[in-house]
């Protein structure tokens, strides 16, 4: 027990209950692999029912296989998040269960020389990485206007310090996610919504491992050098894994973070501090 400033006793939850998501429903986008799959696993372990969203239906089925040991409701939806009409149709489906928590994790990570970026390529990057987060949050807040809820948006350290070459389009999209997160925290905190963001960096996922292998196989020396320079800035001395991001997302989504609001938390092995 502890006392508040008025001297009244406050009954504290134990740690197990504080981290539990039992009785909650969580929507996780980009759940077919990598960070999204790890978040799905940790949330299922914490007792949450799951709504898993991705354009890769086969990947979603593989994620279901990964969480099959947990006794929770699990639903998957194949949605192209680059299309607002698909997002809106999903949220207003009469059979859709409105979640208590939404994790906007879906994103694409394409390299392209800035001078070769065309309108279609640029629009696709923004549609998936930024606009989908905007529309998902908007629908979530509309549907839970009287109940509130938890939002965690996955941005990137590239939205703070652009480090890799040929990624201007990506950096813009992730900077936008940071700005959106802070704006929603300001506007909706007093209406029952708790909104935070994560800045992953140097995380080993199937996508980043493919990039590294491709760079070596094709002798893309600029990309190889960038990877080496990037690694040298990791003050913890190693790359992270997707579960290390997932555990921070779980913390932010639970009562453990009940007074964390409008925060943008790096999970980057010390990259931004170097």
Residue, then its C-alpha position, 0 to 999 in steps of 0.5 A: x500500500x502507499x498513500x496519495x497526497x491526501x493521505x488516503x490508502x491506494x491499493x496497488x496491483x501486483x506486477x502480474x496483474x499490471x502487465x496482464x492484458x486479460x479481458x482486452x482485445x488488441x489489433x496488431x497490424x503488420x502481424x505476418x512476420x518480424x516485429x509484428x509476429x513477436x508483438x502478437x506472441x507477447x500479447x497472447x502470452x499476456x492474455x489478450x485476444x488478438x486481431x491480426x492484420x496484414x496483406x500477407x495472409x499466409x504469413x498471418x496463418x504462420x503467426x496463428x501457428x506461433x500463438x496456438x498454445x495460448x488460450x485466447x480468441x484469434x482472428x486474422x484479416x487480410x487488408x491492403x493498408x495502402x488503401x483507405x477504402x479497405x481500412x474503412x470497410x474493415x472498421x465498419x464491418x458489422x461483425x468486427x470486434x472493436x479492439x481496446x488496444x491498437x498497435x500500428x506496426x505495418x510498414x515497408x522499407x524500400x531503398x531508392x535513390x532520391x532522384x529516381x523516386x517517382x510519384x507512384x513509389x513515393x505515394x506507396x511509401x506514405x500510404x503504407x507507413x504514414x497514411x494507414x496509421x492516420x486512418x487506423x487511429x482515426x477509426x479507432x478513436x471514432x469507434x471508442x469515443x466514449x471508452x478510450x483506449x491505447x494506441x502504440x505507433x511504431x515509427x523508426x530512428x530514421x524519423x529522427x536521424x536519417x542515417x541510411x542513404x536512399x531512404x528520404x521517402x522512408x524517413x519522411x513517413x516515419x517522421x510523420x508517424x512521430x508527429x501524429x503520435x504526439x498530436x493525438x496524445x495532445x488532443x485525446x489524452x483527456x478523452x481516455x486515450x493513451x498514445x505512445x510511439x516506439x522508435x526501433x533501430x538495428x533490429x534483426x528481422x527477416x526483412x533486414x537480414x534479407x537486405x544484408x544478404x542481398x548487399x553482400x551477394x550483389x557487392x553493394x559496397x555503399x550499403x555494406x559500409x552503411x551497415x558497418x557504420x550503423x553497427x559502430x554506433x550501437x553503444x550496447x554493442x549488438x543488434x537487437x531482436x524483434x522480441x526486444x521491441x515487442x516487450x516494450x510495446x507490451x509495457x506501453x499497452x499495459x497498466x505498467x505504463x498507466x502514466x506514460x503518455x505522448x512518449x516516443x521511446x527508442x528501442x535502438x541499442x543506444x544508437x540515438x545516444x551515440 
